[in-house]
Protein backbone atom coordinates (compact mmCIF):
# COMPACT_ATOMS: atom_id res chain seq x y z
CA UNK A 1 0.00 0.00 0.00
CA UNK A 2 1.43 3.36 -1.04
CA UNK A 3 0.70 6.14 1.45
CA UNK A 4 1.58 9.80 0.95
CA UNK A 5 3.92 11.64 3.29
CA UNK A 6 2.09 13.08 6.27
CA UNK A 7 3.95 16.40 6.22
CA UNK A 8 5.28 18.76 3.59
CA UNK A 9 8.23 21.09 4.11
CA UNK A 10 5.96 23.84 5.48
CA UNK A 11 4.69 21.49 8.19
CA UNK A 12 8.25 20.59 9.17
CA UNK A 13 9.29 24.24 9.44
CA UNK A 14 6.21 25.09 11.50
CA UNK A 15 6.69 22.13 13.85
CA UNK A 16 10.30 23.12 14.47
CA UNK A 17 9.38 26.79 14.99
CA UNK A 18 6.62 25.81 17.41
CA UNK A 19 8.99 23.52 19.28
CA UNK A 20 11.48 26.37 19.66
CA UNK A 21 8.79 28.88 20.56
CA UNK A 22 9.56 31.12 17.58
CA UNK A 23 6.89 33.20 15.90
CA UNK A 24 7.21 34.44 12.33
CA UNK A 25 8.61 37.84 13.26
CA UNK A 26 11.32 36.44 15.52
CA UNK A 27 12.15 33.72 13.04
CA UNK A 28 12.52 36.33 10.30
CA UNK A 29 14.77 38.44 12.50
CA UNK A 30 17.06 35.54 13.35
CA UNK A 31 17.19 34.38 9.72
CA UNK A 32 17.91 37.84 8.34
CA UNK A 33 14.71 37.84 6.30
CA UNK A 34 11.57 39.92 6.22
CA UNK A 35 8.44 38.69 7.92
CA UNK A 36 6.83 38.68 4.48
CA UNK A 37 9.51 36.30 3.15
CA UNK A 38 9.05 33.91 6.06
CA UNK A 39 5.26 34.05 5.77
CA UNK A 40 5.47 33.32 2.05
CA UNK A 41 7.79 30.36 2.68
CA UNK A 42 5.46 28.92 5.30
CA UNK A 43 2.53 29.24 2.91
CA UNK A 44 4.22 26.91 0.43
CA UNK A 45 6.03 29.39 -1.81
CA UNK A 46 9.37 27.66 -1.70
CA UNK A 47 12.50 29.74 -2.05
CA UNK A 48 15.83 27.95 -1.70
CA UNK A 49 17.75 30.77 -0.03
CA UNK A 50 14.97 31.62 2.43
CA UNK A 51 14.52 27.94 3.22
CA UNK A 52 18.22 27.49 3.91
CA UNK A 53 18.34 30.45 6.27
CA UNK A 54 15.19 29.44 8.14
CA UNK A 55 16.27 25.80 8.41
CA UNK A 56 19.61 26.86 9.87
CA UNK A 57 17.87 28.92 12.58
CA UNK A 58 15.53 26.03 13.38
CA UNK A 59 18.32 23.46 13.65
CA UNK A 60 16.98 21.54 10.66
CA UNK A 61 19.10 20.00 7.91
CA UNK A 62 18.80 22.51 5.02
CA UNK A 63 19.41 19.97 2.24
CA UNK A 64 16.82 17.63 3.71
CA UNK A 65 14.26 20.44 3.75
CA UNK A 66 15.12 21.19 0.11
CA UNK A 67 14.72 17.52 -0.84
CA UNK A 68 11.36 17.34 0.92
CA UNK A 69 10.15 20.45 -0.91
CA UNK A 70 11.20 19.02 -4.28
CA UNK A 71 9.61 15.62 -3.64
CA UNK A 72 12.90 13.74 -3.57
CA UNK A 73 12.76 12.22 -0.09
CA UNK A 74 9.74 9.90 -0.15
CA UNK A 75 10.81 6.45 1.10
CA UNK A 76 10.60 3.45 -1.20
CA UNK A 77 7.52 1.27 -0.84
CA UNK A 78 8.05 -1.29 1.93
CA UNK A 79 6.10 -4.52 2.10
CA UNK A 80 6.69 -7.27 4.66
CA UNK A 81 4.97 -10.61 4.79
CA UNK A 82 2.74 -10.87 7.87
CA UNK A 83 2.64 -7.07 8.35
CA UNK A 84 -0.74 -5.63 7.39
CA UNK A 85 -1.38 -1.89 7.20
CA UNK A 86 -4.70 -0.08 7.59
CA UNK A 87 -4.81 3.55 6.52
CA UNK A 88 -8.19 4.95 7.59
CA UNK A 89 -9.86 8.33 7.51
CA UNK A 90 -10.47 10.47 10.58
CA UNK A 91 -12.43 13.72 10.62
CA UNK A 92 -11.24 16.69 12.68
CA UNK A 93 -13.83 19.48 13.06
CA UNK A 94 -12.48 22.63 11.49
CA UNK A 95 -9.57 20.85 9.79
CA UNK A 96 -11.26 18.32 7.51
CA UNK A 97 -10.05 14.77 6.92
CA UNK A 98 -6.80 13.14 7.93
CA UNK A 99 -5.56 9.56 7.68
CA UNK A 100 -4.29 7.38 10.50
CA UNK A 101 -2.45 4.06 10.44
CA UNK A 102 -2.86 0.87 12.40
CA UNK A 103 -0.82 -2.30 11.99
CA UNK A 104 -1.68 -5.98 12.27
CA UNK A 105 1.22 -8.38 12.70
CA UNK A 106 0.77 -12.14 12.45
CA UNK A 107 3.26 -14.60 13.83
CA UNK A 108 4.89 -16.45 10.90
CA UNK A 109 4.89 -19.70 12.86
CA UNK A 110 1.41 -19.71 14.40
CA UNK A 111 -1.99 -18.05 14.17
CA UNK A 112 -1.18 -15.51 16.89
CA UNK A 113 -1.56 -11.87 15.86
CA UNK A 114 -1.27 -8.48 17.51
CA UNK A 115 -2.65 -5.08 16.52
CA UNK A 116 -0.94 -1.74 17.06
CA UNK A 117 -3.47 1.11 17.41
CA UNK A 118 -6.94 0.61 15.99
CA UNK A 119 -7.56 3.17 13.25
CA UNK A 120 -11.13 4.22 12.55
CA UNK A 121 -12.56 1.33 10.49
CA UNK A 122 -12.86 -1.83 12.59
CA UNK A 123 -14.41 -3.80 9.74
CA UNK A 124 -11.16 -3.63 7.76
CA UNK A 125 -9.27 -5.13 10.69
CA UNK A 126 -11.90 -7.78 11.42
CA UNK A 127 -12.02 -8.85 7.77
CA UNK A 128 -8.24 -9.07 7.54
CA UNK A 129 -7.91 -11.14 10.70
CA UNK A 130 -10.46 -13.66 9.48
CA UNK A 131 -9.04 -13.79 5.95
CA UNK A 132 -5.52 -14.72 7.12
CA UNK A 133 -6.78 -17.18 9.72
CA UNK A 134 -5.30 -15.22 12.61
CA UNK A 135 -6.16 -15.22 16.29
CA UNK A 136 -5.93 -11.71 17.74
CA UNK A 137 -4.09 -11.95 21.04
CA UNK A 138 -3.51 -8.31 21.92
CA UNK A 139 -4.10 -4.69 20.98
CA UNK A 140 -1.28 -2.29 21.82
CA UNK A 141 -1.92 1.46 21.94
CA UNK A 142 0.99 3.77 21.18
CA UNK A 143 -0.94 6.65 22.76
CA UNK A 144 -4.54 7.51 23.43
CA UNK A 145 -5.34 10.34 21.02
CA UNK A 146 -8.78 9.82 19.49
CA UNK A 147 -7.65 8.85 16.00
CA UNK A 148 -5.52 6.01 17.39
CA UNK A 149 -8.16 4.50 19.67
CA UNK A 150 -11.36 5.11 17.69
CA UNK A 151 -12.10 1.43 17.10
CA UNK A 152 -11.15 0.02 20.50
CA UNK A 153 -14.72 -0.75 21.59
CA UNK A 154 -15.72 -2.40 18.32
CA UNK A 155 -12.59 -4.54 18.16
CA UNK A 156 -12.84 -5.62 21.79
CA UNK A 157 -16.42 -6.69 21.14
CA UNK A 158 -15.34 -8.68 18.10
CA UNK A 159 -12.29 -10.22 19.82
CA UNK A 160 -13.18 -10.48 23.48
CA UNK A 161 -10.14 -12.66 24.29
CA UNK A 162 -7.66 -10.07 23.04
CA UNK A 163 -5.87 -8.16 25.81
CA UNK A 164 -5.71 -4.37 25.55
CA UNK A 165 -2.45 -2.65 26.47
CA UNK A 166 -1.71 1.06 26.66
CA UNK A 167 0.90 3.42 28.09
CA UNK A 168 0.93 3.48 31.89
CA UNK A 169 1.17 7.27 31.78
CA UNK A 170 -1.99 7.52 29.69
CA UNK A 171 -4.61 5.42 31.50
CA UNK A 172 -7.29 4.08 29.17
CA UNK A 173 -10.42 2.20 30.20
CA UNK A 174 -9.82 -1.55 30.19
CA UNK A 175 -6.14 -1.31 29.22
CA UNK A 176 -3.24 -2.81 31.16
CA UNK A 177 -0.59 -0.18 31.76
CA UNK A 178 2.65 -0.67 29.83
CA UNK A 179 5.94 0.65 31.19
CA UNK A 180 9.18 1.40 29.42
CA UNK A 181 11.10 -1.85 28.98
CA UNK A 182 8.14 -4.22 29.35
CA UNK A 183 8.45 -7.28 27.11
CA UNK A 184 5.85 -9.56 25.55
CA UNK A 185 5.84 -12.74 23.46
CA UNK A 186 3.15 -14.01 21.11
CA UNK A 187 4.27 -17.13 19.31
CA UNK A 188 7.64 -16.22 17.79
CA UNK A 189 6.92 -12.49 17.98
CA UNK A 190 8.94 -10.66 20.62
CA UNK A 191 7.84 -7.15 21.58
CA UNK A 192 9.56 -4.58 23.78
CA UNK A 193 7.89 -1.34 24.90
CA UNK A 194 9.98 1.80 24.61
CA UNK A 195 8.88 5.16 26.04
CA UNK A 196 9.10 7.73 23.24
CA UNK A 197 6.98 10.47 24.71
CA UNK A 198 6.83 14.11 23.67
CA UNK A 199 3.92 14.16 21.25
CA UNK A 200 1.88 12.77 24.12
CA UNK A 201 2.61 12.22 27.80
CA UNK A 202 2.98 8.48 27.60
CA UNK A 203 3.76 7.95 23.92
CA UNK A 204 5.19 4.46 23.56
CA UNK A 205 6.85 2.67 20.66
CA UNK A 206 6.84 -1.10 20.32
CA UNK A 207 9.98 -2.77 18.99
CA UNK A 208 9.34 -6.17 17.45
CA UNK A 209 11.45 -9.11 16.37
CA UNK A 210 10.10 -12.20 14.66
CA UNK A 211 9.47 -11.06 11.10
CA UNK A 212 12.03 -10.99 8.31
CA UNK A 213 13.07 -7.53 9.53
CA UNK A 214 12.93 -5.78 12.88
CA UNK A 215 10.01 -3.35 13.05
CA UNK A 216 9.10 -0.51 15.36
CA UNK A 217 5.54 0.75 15.68
CA UNK A 218 6.27 4.30 16.73
CA UNK A 219 2.89 6.04 16.83
CA UNK A 220 3.35 9.78 16.41
CA UNK A 221 6.88 9.95 17.79
CA UNK A 222 8.33 9.88 14.29
CA UNK A 223 7.02 10.13 10.72
CA UNK A 224 8.73 9.59 7.39
CA UNK A 225 10.67 12.85 6.91
CA UNK A 226 9.00 14.48 9.90
CA UNK A 227 7.63 13.81 13.37
CA UNK A 228 4.51 14.40 15.42
CA UNK A 229 3.82 17.85 16.80
CA UNK A 230 5.50 18.60 20.12
CA UNK A 231 5.08 21.53 22.50
CA UNK A 232 7.99 23.85 23.25
CA UNK A 233 8.28 22.36 26.73
CA UNK A 234 8.89 18.86 25.35
CA UNK A 235 10.61 19.61 22.05
CA UNK A 236 14.31 19.23 22.92
CA UNK A 237 13.60 16.12 24.97
CA UNK A 238 11.58 14.52 22.17
CA UNK A 239 14.39 15.07 19.68
CA UNK A 240 16.87 13.37 21.98
CA UNK A 241 14.49 10.48 22.70
CA UNK A 242 13.98 9.81 19.00
CA UNK A 243 17.72 9.94 18.36
CA UNK A 244 18.62 7.64 21.22
CA UNK A 245 15.69 5.23 21.22
CA UNK A 246 14.58 4.95 17.58
CA UNK A 247 17.30 6.17 15.24
CA UNK A 248 19.90 4.13 17.11
CA UNK A 249 18.17 0.93 15.99
CA UNK A 250 19.68 -1.13 13.14
CA UNK A 251 19.57 0.82 9.89
CA UNK A 252 17.20 -1.62 8.16
CA UNK A 253 14.62 -1.47 10.97
CA UNK A 254 11.19 -0.75 9.48
CA UNK A 255 9.47 2.17 11.21
CA UNK A 256 5.67 1.99 11.27
CA UNK A 257 4.35 5.49 12.06
CA UNK A 258 0.88 6.58 13.05
CA UNK A 259 0.61 8.72 9.92
CA UNK A 260 2.26 8.56 6.51
CA UNK A 261 4.21 5.73 4.86
CA UNK A 262 6.46 3.08 6.29
CA UNK A 263 10.10 4.10 6.39
CA UNK A 264 13.42 2.83 7.74
CA UNK A 265 15.95 4.04 10.26
CA UNK A 266 18.46 4.50 7.43
CA UNK A 267 16.05 6.66 5.44
CA UNK A 268 15.28 8.91 8.39
CA UNK A 269 18.94 9.31 9.28
CA UNK A 270 19.52 10.55 5.76
CA UNK A 271 16.32 12.37 4.80
CA UNK A 272 14.42 13.56 7.87
CA UNK A 273 15.11 17.31 8.31
CA UNK A 274 14.98 16.93 12.09
CA UNK A 275 17.62 14.18 12.14
CA UNK A 276 19.50 14.01 8.82
CA UNK A 277 23.20 13.56 9.27
CA UNK A 278 23.01 11.17 12.24
CA UNK A 279 25.76 8.58 11.96
N, C-alpha and C positions, 0 to 999 in steps of 0.2 A: 504494500500500500504506500503510495507516494503522498506525503503530507507537506504542505507548504511551511516555510519558516514562520515561527510565531511572531517574530519582531523584524522590523526593517531598521535601517541605520538611525532613523529619527528616534525610534523607540529606545535604542541602545543609548544614544546621547542623552535623552531625557531621563532614563533610569539612572545613569551615572550622575547627572546633574542633581537629581533629587537625592540620591544617596550622599552627595557631598554638600547638600543644602545650598546649592547655587541657583539663584534666579537668573533670568536672561540678561538683565543689566549687569550683574556682577560677573557673569560668565563672559560677556562681551568685553568688559573692562580687563579682565585677566588675560583674555585671548588677543587683545589689541584690535578688536573689531567693533563695529557699531552694533547697537542693539538691533537695528534693522537687519544687518547681515546675519546675526545669530538667529533671529526670528525666522528669516527666510530659510535658513538651513534646516531649522527644526520643523518647518512646514513641508519639507521634502524637496526643496530646490537645492539640489546638491552642488556644492562648489568645492573643488579639491583643496584649495588653499585655506578656506574658512574651516573646512572639516579637519584639516591637519592641525590647525591652531587650537580649535575647540577640543579635539581628542587629546592633545598634549596636556591641556589644562585639566581635563577630566581623568587623566591617568589611563586612558584607553590606548590601544595599539593603533596608530593612525593608518597603517597599511591595511589592517584588518577591517577598519571602518570603511575604507575605500573599496575593498573587495566586497563587503556586504552591500554597499550602495550600488555597485556595478553588477550584482548578481553572480559573483564568482565564488562564493563561499558556501553554497548549499552542499550538505554532505551527500555522498552517493547513497543510493537506495540500499537499505540493509534488510535482509530477510533471513530469519533463523527458524529452522524446523522446531516445532513445539512452542514457539513464541507467537502469540496471536494478539493483534493490535485492534483496539476499537477507538475510533475517532468520532466522537459524537458532539452534537450541537447543544449549546447552552445559551440561554437568553439572559442578558443583563439589562434591566430597565435603564433607558437613557443612553446605552452604548451599543445596542443591537446584539447580533449573534457572535459567539466565539465558539471555538472547538476545544474539546478536552479529551485527553487520552486515558485509556485504562488498558491493562495488559494481563492476559491470561497465559500462564506458563504451565505446560503439562510435563510431568516426569517422563523422560524417554523410556524408562524401564518399567513403568507401572501406569495405572490409570489416575494416579494422584495428580491434582492440579491446584494451583493457587492463583488468586486474582489480586492485582495491585490497583487500588482505587476502583471506582465503579462506573465512571462515566454517567451518562444521562439516559441511556437506552438499554434497560435490562434485558429486553427480548433478544438483542444481538448476542449478549453474553450467554444467555440461557440456550439459545439455538446452537451456538458454537460448542458449548460444553457437551451437549447431547450428540452433536454431529461427530465429535472426535472420540466419543466414548469415555469421557473423563469423569472423574469423581472430584467435585470441588471440596477441598479440605479446609481452605482458609481464605479469608479476604484481609488483605493488609492495606491500611490507609496511610498514605504518605503525610497527609495533613487533612484537616477537617473543613476546609473551605467548601462552600456549597456545590461547586461544580465537580468536586472530586468524590463527594459522598451522596450524590443525588439518588442513586439507585440502591442504596444500602437496604432499605426496607423490603423492596421487591425481591432482591437477590437472597436475602435471608429467609424470606417466605418460600422461595423456590428451592433453596438448599439449606434446610434447617439444621443439618449436621455440620455445616461449615462454621468454623470459629472466626469471629471478627477480632482483628487486632488494630490498634491505633496508637499514636504517640502518647506516652504517659503524661506529657505536658499539655496535651490537648484532649481532655476527657471527652469521650463520645459514648452515648447510651448503648450499652450492650457490648462495648469493646474492651478487651483485655489490654491494659497499658503496656506498651513496649518501651524499653529503655535502651539507651545507647549500648551496643555490644551484645544484646540478646541474640541468641542463635536458635534456629529452627531447622528441622529436617522433615521432608515429605518425599518418601521414596528416595531417589538418588539426588533430589534437589536439596542443596544446603544454602540457607539464607542467614545473613547477618545484618542486624539493624545498625544503622549508623546515623547519629544525630547530625543533621545538616540544616539547622534552623537559621532563620534570618527572614525569609519570606513569611514564615509563620513561626509562632513561639516554639512549637514542637516538631517542626518539619523534619521528617525522617526519610532517609534513603535506605533501600534494601539491596544489599549486594548478594548476588546469587551465583553459585557454581552448580554444575550438573548438566548444562547444555554444551553445545560445541564451543561456545565462547562464554566468558564471564559476562554477566550483565549487571547493571545497576539501575533499579527503578528509582529515579531521583525526585519525582514530584516536580515542584516548582523551584527547586534549588538551582537548577541549571537547565538551560535550553540550548538547542543547536544555535551557536553564534550569539547567544545572549544569556539572560538569566531572569528569574522572577523578580518582580519589584520588591525593593527592600527600603525601609525607612532609613533616614539619616543616622538614627541611633544604632542601627544594626548593620549598616553598610560595610564598614571596614571588617567587622568580624565575619560577615557572610563571605566576603571575598577570600579571607584566609581559610575559612572552613572548606570552601569549595576547592581551593588549591591543595590543602593538606589531606582532605578526606576523599575527594572524587578524582581530581586530576593527577593524583599520585598513583592511581590504579594502573595496571598494565595498559599499554597504549592501545591494544585491540579490544579493550573492554567496551561493550555496547552500552551506551547510556540511553535509557528509556525515560524521556521527560514527560511532564504532565501536559505540555503543549508543544506542537511542532513535531518535526521528524526525529526518528532515531538518529543518533550520531555516535561517535567514538571518542575516547579520551584523546587519541592522537589528533583527531580533527579539531577538537576544541583547544588543544594546546597550540595549534597552528593558526586557527581561523576565528576564534572567539575574541572580539575586541577587548573584553574584560581580562582575558588570560593569555592571549597570544604571546608567544616567546618563552613560555615555561619550558624548561628542559626536563 
